[in-house]
Amino acid sequence: MASHDLSVFLEEFGATVNLTLPGIVSEKERLLLKLLMEGMSVTEISQYRNRSAKTISHQKKQLYEKLGIQSDITFWRDIFFQYHPQVISGTGNKNNFYIPDNRCHHIVTPEAISLALENHEFKPWIQPVFCAQTGVLTGCEVLVRW
């Protein structure tokens, strides 16, 4: 089956996401996916495409089913693990990381992480780990929030 290449420039981050989609995804669905990847809401897309929000929501649901995207929360995770996109920063650096977020989609470059480290923007959170059988503290997990 044929496939379709999709290239989405994320202006806010100066990064381009390139991925290959299965041939079953129509041109309209590719446009919808592109707009969603750019961070547009269903309401914004409905205004942009001069359609009702209900229509766009239905099209989005069908697209998610075709692509195996479970929800808005898992949007980027599902895209990254199923379609293995290439993310290229404005500097041409291909070693980028992503952060899935249900409100907006962020691409984070190594340069941004270095700057955040310098500015002490990361906050550690320590989560104790207990044995379910004995209730004894067995260790901890450390999360870092930005």
Secondary structure as GFF3:
##gff-version 3
##sequence-region A 1 146
A	DSSP	beta_strand	3	10	.	.	.	ID=ss1
A	DSSP	three_ten_helix	11	13	.	.	.	ID=ss2
A	DSSP	beta_strand	15	22	.	.	.	ID=ss3
A	DSSP	alpha_helix	27	37	.	.	.	ID=ss4
A	DSSP	alpha_helix	42	49	.	.	.	ID=ss5
A	DSSP	alpha_helix	53	67	.	.	.	ID=ss6
A	DSSP	alpha_helix	75	83	.	.	.	ID=ss7
A	DSSP	beta_strand	86	89	.	.	.	ID=ss8
A	DSSP	beta_strand	97	99	.	.	.	ID=ss9
A	DSSP	beta_strand	106	108	.	.	.	ID=ss10
A	DSSP	alpha_helix	110	118	.	.	.	ID=ss11
A	DSSP	beta_strand	123	130	.	.	.	ID=ss12
A	DSSP	beta_strand	137	145	.	.	.	ID=ss13
###
